[in-house]
Amino acid sequence: MDDKEKQTMTEAAAWEAFEAAVLAVPRDRLEEASLPGGWSVKDVLWHVAHWWEDCADTLELLHTGTFGEWDGDTDAENVRVLADGRTMTLEDVELRSAKIRERMLRAWDALTTDDPRAAENFAAETTEHYEEHLEQIRALSER
């Protein structure tokens, strides 16, 4: 098994744990602003999906050799994404997130470059990102 296959399996297991934590939260509490910073589980889902989309963009650009480093403000981007997500219904966030995840996984699967930035970006926007929010969501489901 190569490193990419290991990373794919690690991401799948981490996503399964994250998704299980989300599913453990009662549906009527998914939009409740009870996470740190006044976020809801819906907000976190859209936040994660946004960074999946960024990951897919990055992987596609690395694949074609046209990637340029992003020099944006992550905090400002997160504020913008939070506001955007709050204009959507929970159902829209869930549907759009699923489609974005599929796109990101296709981009990861299609990647043929050995550029270390690809694996770093994939890990940061998936496994590491899930871990960043997992305990907050688990704590909510246990309340």
Helices and strands as residue ranges (DSSP letters): H 3-24, G 27-29, G 36-38, H 41-64, H 74-85, H 90-110, H 116-125, H 127-142
